[in-house]
Amino acid sequence: MNNKKSGKNWSKDFTLDFLKKFIVSNIIAIIVYFVITAIAAYILNVIIGAAATLAIFIIICVILFFLFT
């Protein structure tokens, strides 16, 4: 009985640790890509204009959102 319980706890702990690391790494990657797209949108704002930059930023954000989910 004790071996089965400890085995179940080990697999549960391993799964929870894996999910935590996976979620944290994805959140960090998403934040990095949002920062990169925000910088690109800021630079394009000077060259192109606000409307085109906003459209580009929204398109890139939507693509990245579906990429990471």
N, C-alpha and C positions, 0 to 999 in steps of 0.2 A: 504493500500500500504506500509506504513512504517513498519508494523509488518512483512509483507512478506519479505521485503528487509533485515530487521535486522535478521530474521530467516535464510535467505539464507547466510548472512554473518557469522552468528554464526556457521552454519554447515560447511561452507568452512574453517573458522578458526580452528574449531575442527579437521577437516580432515587433514589440513596442519600440525597442531601441532602433531597429532598422527603419521603422516608419518615421520616427522622430528625425533621424539623420537624413532620410530621403526628403521629407517635407522641408526641413531647414535648408538643405542644399538647393532645392527648387526655388524657395523664396529668395535666397541670396541671388540666384541666377536671374530671376525675374526682376528684382530690384536693379541689378547691374544693367540689364537690357533697357529698362525704363529710363535710367539715368543717361545711357548712351543715346536713346531716341530723343530725350528731352534736350540734350546738348545739340544734336543734329537739327531739331526743330528750331532751337534758338538761333543757330547760325543761318538756317534757311529763311528765318523771319526777316533778317536784314536784307537778304538777296531777293527773295521772291515776294513775300508779303504774308500777312497774318492768315488769310483764308486758306491759301495753299499749304502753309505750314501746319495749320490745325488739321487739315484733311490728311496730310502725310502722317502726322503724329497719331491720329486716331486709327488709321489703317495699320500702321506698324504695331500699335498696342493690341489691336484685335488679333492680328496674326500671331504675335507672341503669346497672347493669352491662350489661344487654341493650341499653340505649340506645346505649352507647358502643362496643359490640363488633360 
